[in-house]
Every structure is written in C-alpha cells, then in structure tokens.
Amino acid sequence: MMNDIARCCENCSYDANRTAGRRSGVGLEIMDYHFISGELTMSVDVQLFKDAMAHWASGVTVVTTHVDGRPVGITASSLTSVSLDPPQILICIARKLFTHQAIVQSGVFAVNILGTDHLEWGMRFAGMIPELSDRFAGIATHTAATGAPILSDVLGWLDCRVRHAYDGGDHTIFVGEVMAAGATEERSPLLYFNRTWRQLDAEPLRLPVAAG
C-alpha cells in the first residue's frame, strides 16, 4: 500500500487537443490529461520511487461503495482535501481493482477514517486476511446521502458523489463532492509508515519557538 502523488513540472505544458475520455460508467467519464515536455526523457526507477514514498506517513482509510446491491471496499491511504467551497476530496484507486469499477459504475464512494482499534479492518480490506471471503462480515454499517456503506464507529467519514475522474497512470484520481460527513470523539488514528502499521506518539511535539 502506498500513497499516490501527482506532479507537474515547470517545463510541462498542457496539450488541450489530446484530452480524451478513457473510460466511462453511469454518468461518469475518466478524462485523460496529457502533459508534454521537451526535456524529461526518463522516469525514476520504480523501486526507488516506492522506497521514497514508503517514508511518507499517512492515515489509513477504507473506501467503500456499492454495486448491484452489495457493498464493496478496499483499504487506501491516498486521501486529500481539495476544496472547501464546494467541499471536495480526492482519492486514487488502482484501475485493476474491482472497487475501481464499482465506483465508476455507481458514481459514489465513502471514505472511512480508521483508528488504531480498527487495525484488523485495515488488514481485511487490504486483502491481508485471505481466508475471510466477506470483508464486511461482522461490521455494522449505515448509509447517509449516497448509499455507500459507512463503517460503524470509525474516527470520521465522508460520503461523496464523484464530480470528476482523471487518468492517473495505473490509477484513477476520483474527485468527490462531500454530500455528508461525520466524526467521533478524539481517538488515536491508525497510521501507515515505512511499510508497516503505526500509531501516534502519546505526546505532541514541543514547538521550538512559541507559536504566534
């Protein structure tokens, strides 16, 4: 599991004539934005890229949606706030995953933010408990605005409808408008860093200077 990033270099220019829909679902089209550059000719070594990104600490979420009346979900760490007005977030989902196709088809998703007491949930939705065929087994869920499943007792949740879907290499970048949200009392978040599960230190860092 790793975070996904988008990078635009100073020497790149947008070629509007090459914008095209790549995939479509129910009212959803994934747009392919091409950038061109006369200077960049080589990509970074994949293993070096993975090693560098492993040192980016992130929270852990379960992204859920529904298809044909049944819930679908995966563990994901690529969550970013995009806009306050309107409230929007983005997630990045690998195209090879069934959850990707389910989001394309349904046009909705929910992000469930996990705490340290949800470690087993993070593992099961990441496919790390293969003997568990039903990832939602024993987990109470409810719905809010879109019908996407919201897991019980998570730290926070965001219920979204897809506003935009952009090509992101082997992933799709889904931008969701937040239709409903919720949060619980302060608890310790589940983290992922350097290829393993983590938690926050008990005490916050002491600031080197007084904050104004």
C-alpha positions as CSV (number, residue, x, y, z in Angstrom):
1,M,0.0,0.0,0.0
2,M,1.4,3.4,-0.9
3,N,0.3,6.9,-1.3
4,D,-0.3,8.3,-4.8
5,I,1.1,11.7,-5.9
6,A,0.5,13.9,-8.8
7,R,3.4,16.1,-10.0
8,C,3.5,18.9,-12.6
9,C,7.0,20.2,-13.6
10,E,7.8,23.8,-14.7
11,N,8.7,22.7,-18.2
12,C,5.5,20.8,-18.9
13,S,2.7,22.3,-20.9
14,Y,-0.9,21.2,-21.2
15,D,-1.9,19.8,-24.6
16,A,-5.7,20.5,-24.7
17,N,-6.1,18.9,-28.1
18,R,-5.1,15.5,-26.6
19,T,-7.7,15.5,-23.8
20,A,-10.0,12.5,-24.2
21,G,-12.3,10.3,-22.2
22,R,-10.7,7.0,-21.3
23,R,-13.4,5.1,-19.5
24,S,-17.0,5.7,-18.8
25,G,-19.6,4.4,-16.4
26,V,-23.1,5.6,-15.4
27,G,-22.8,9.3,-15.9
28,L,-19.0,9.1,-15.3
29,E,-16.2,9.7,-17.7
30,I,-12.5,9.3,-16.8
31,M,-10.6,12.1,-18.6
32,D,-7.0,11.6,-19.8
33,Y,-4.9,14.8,-19.4
34,H,-1.6,14.7,-21.3
35,F,1.3,16.8,-20.4
36,I,4.2,17.2,-22.8
37,S,7.8,18.2,-22.2
38,G,10.9,18.6,-24.4
39,E,13.3,17.9,-21.6
40,L,12.2,14.9,-19.5
41,T,13.1,11.7,-21.1
42,M,13.5,9.2,-18.2
43,S,11.3,8.1,-15.3
44,V,12.6,7.3,-11.9
45,D,13.4,3.7,-11.0
46,V,10.2,2.1,-9.7
47,Q,11.8,0.6,-6.7
48,L,13.5,3.9,-5.7
49,F,10.1,5.6,-6.1
50,K,8.5,3.0,-3.8
51,D,11.2,3.3,-1.3
52,A,10.9,7.1,-1.2
53,M,7.1,7.0,-0.9
54,A,7.4,4.5,1.9
55,H,8.7,7.3,4.1
56,W,5.6,9.4,3.7
57,A,3.5,8.7,6.8
58,S,-0.3,8.7,6.2
59,G,-3.6,7.9,7.8
60,V,-5.5,4.8,6.8
61,T,-9.0,4.7,5.3
62,V,-11.4,2.2,3.9
63,V,-13.0,3.4,0.7
64,T,-16.4,1.9,0.2
65,T,-19.1,1.9,-2.5
66,H,-21.8,-0.4,-3.7
67,V,-22.6,-2.3,-6.9
68,D,-25.6,-4.5,-7.7
69,G,-27.0,-4.1,-4.2
70,R,-23.8,-5.3,-2.4
71,P,-21.1,-3.4,-0.5
72,V,-17.6,-3.2,-1.8
73,G,-14.5,-1.7,-0.1
74,I,-10.7,-1.5,0.0
75,T,-8.0,-0.1,2.3
76,A,-6.5,3.1,0.9
77,S,-4.2,5.8,2.1
78,S,-4.4,8.3,-0.8
79,L,-6.8,10.8,0.6
80,T,-6.5,14.6,0.1
81,S,-8.7,17.5,0.8
82,V,-9.3,19.5,-2.4
83,S,-11.8,22.3,-1.8
84,L,-13.9,23.9,0.9
85,D,-16.4,25.5,-1.4
86,P,-17.7,23.2,-2.6
87,P,-16.4,20.6,-0.1
88,Q,-14.3,18.2,-2.2
89,I,-11.7,15.5,-1.6
90,L,-9.8,13.2,-3.9
91,I,-8.8,9.5,-3.7
92,C,-6.7,7.4,-6.0
93,I,-7.8,3.8,-6.9
94,A,-5.9,1.3,-8.9
95,R,-7.7,0.5,-12.2
96,K,-7.2,-3.2,-11.8
97,L,-9.3,-3.4,-8.6
98,F,-12.9,-4.4,-8.6
99,T,-13.6,-1.4,-6.3
100,H,-12.5,0.9,-9.1
101,Q,-15.1,-0.5,-11.5
102,A,-17.7,-0.3,-8.8
103,I,-17.0,3.4,-8.2
104,V,-17.2,4.1,-11.9
105,Q,-20.5,2.3,-12.1
106,S,-22.1,3.7,-9.0
107,G,-20.7,7.2,-9.2
108,V,-20.4,7.4,-5.4
109,F,-18.0,6.4,-2.6
110,A,-17.5,6.9,1.1
111,V,-14.2,7.3,2.9
112,N,-13.9,5.8,6.4
113,I,-11.0,7.0,8.5
114,L,-9.7,4.3,10.8
115,G,-8.4,4.4,14.3
116,T,-5.8,2.1,16.0
117,D,-8.7,-0.1,17.2
118,H,-9.6,-0.7,13.6
119,L,-6.3,-2.4,12.6
120,E,-8.0,-5.6,11.7
121,W,-10.4,-3.7,9.4
122,G,-7.4,-2.1,7.7
123,M,-5.9,-5.5,7.2
124,R,-9.0,-7.3,6.0
125,F,-9.9,-4.6,3.4
126,A,-6.3,-4.7,2.2
127,G,-6.7,-8.4,1.4
128,M,-4.3,-9.4,4.2
129,I,-6.8,-11.9,5.6
130,P,-7.4,-14.1,2.5
131,E,-9.5,-16.7,4.4
132,L,-12.1,-14.0,5.0
133,S,-14.3,-14.0,1.9
134,D,-16.7,-11.4,3.1
135,R,-14.8,-8.3,4.2
136,F,-17.9,-6.7,5.7
137,A,-18.6,-9.7,7.9
138,G,-19.4,-8.7,11.5
139,I,-19.1,-5.0,10.8
140,A,-22.2,-2.8,11.3
141,T,-22.7,-0.3,8.5
142,H,-25.2,2.5,7.7
143,T,-25.7,4.9,4.9
144,A,-26.0,8.7,4.6
145,A,-26.6,10.6,1.4
146,T,-25.3,8.4,-1.4
147,G,-25.9,4.8,-0.2
148,A,-22.2,4.0,0.0
149,P,-21.6,1.9,3.2
150,I,-20.3,3.8,6.2
151,L,-18.5,1.6,8.8
152,S,-19.6,1.8,12.4
153,D,-17.5,3.7,15.0
154,V,-14.8,5.0,12.6
155,L,-12.9,8.2,13.5
156,G,-14.6,10.1,10.7
157,W,-16.3,9.5,7.4
158,L,-17.0,11.4,4.2
159,D,-19.9,10.4,1.9
160,C,-19.2,11.5,-1.7
161,R,-20.6,11.6,-5.2
162,V,-18.0,11.6,-8.0
163,R,-17.6,15.0,-9.6
164,H,-14.5,14.3,-11.7
165,A,-12.4,11.3,-12.6
166,Y,-8.9,11.8,-14.1
167,D,-6.4,9.5,-15.6
168,G,-3.5,8.8,-13.2
169,G,-1.4,6.2,-14.9
170,D,-2.3,2.8,-13.4
171,H,-4.7,4.6,-11.1
172,T,-7.8,6.9,-11.5
173,I,-8.0,10.1,-9.5
174,F,-11.6,10.4,-8.3
175,V,-12.6,13.9,-7.1
176,G,-15.7,13.6,-4.8
177,E,-18.1,16.2,-3.6
178,V,-18.8,15.6,0.0
179,M,-22.5,15.2,0.5
180,A,-22.4,14.2,4.2
181,A,-19.7,13.7,6.9
182,G,-19.3,12.7,10.5
183,A,-16.7,12.4,13.2
184,T,-16.4,10.8,16.6
185,E,-14.7,11.9,19.8
186,E,-10.9,12.2,19.6
187,R,-9.2,8.8,19.4
188,S,-5.8,7.6,18.1
189,P,-5.7,7.3,14.3
190,L,-4.3,4.3,12.5
191,L,-1.2,5.2,10.5
192,Y,1.0,3.6,7.8
193,F,4.7,4.3,7.6
194,N,7.7,2.5,6.0
195,R,5.6,-0.5,5.0
196,T,4.1,-1.1,8.5
197,W,1.2,-0.1,10.7
198,R,1.9,2.7,13.2
199,Q,0.2,4.9,15.8
200,L,0.8,8.4,17.1
201,D,3.2,9.1,20.0
202,A,1.3,9.8,23.2
203,E,2.5,13.4,23.4
204,P,2.6,16.1,20.7
205,L,5.9,17.6,19.7
206,R,7.2,20.6,21.7
207,L,7.4,23.6,19.4
208,P,11.0,25.0,19.0
209,V,9.6,28.5,19.2
210,A,6.4,30.0,20.6
211,A,3.6,29.9,18.1
212,G,2.1,33.3,17.4
